[in-house]
Amino acid sequence: MLVEKRYRENENYACQEFKGVLKETIPWLEYLADEYHCAVVKKEWRSKYNNYVVYDYEPFCSEGFEINMTLSSSSPEFLNFVKYLYDKKMSVINYLNNCIDI
């Protein structure tokens, strides 16, 4: 599930945080960010069980971790479009998973 947080880093850049990114969609989201002139500012793995355990790299066993990514761009329109594409992809994945469950 995507929970986002938007903020302005300074007058030149806007940032957007994506929480709960699926591990399988990280390469796609990084490619999308690069294609639409966004930069990956931060990628972190937060433990679901201990609040103080945070890695900036993928741990050996990534079970039990939530992945958060922060993207920045000089144009907020690019960030909005990346968010739109991400939301669409997640809704299609959820729809297909529901079809499998039936």
FENBELRA-V814942 format. One record per helix or strand. SS is the DSSP state (H for helix, E for strand). FROM is the first residue (numbers start at 1). LEN is the number of residues. If there is no record, write none. Layout:
SS_FROM_LEN ; SS_FROM_LEN
This chain:
E_3_6 ; E_14_8 ; H_23_13 ; E_39_9 ; E_54_2 ; E_65_9 ; H_76_26
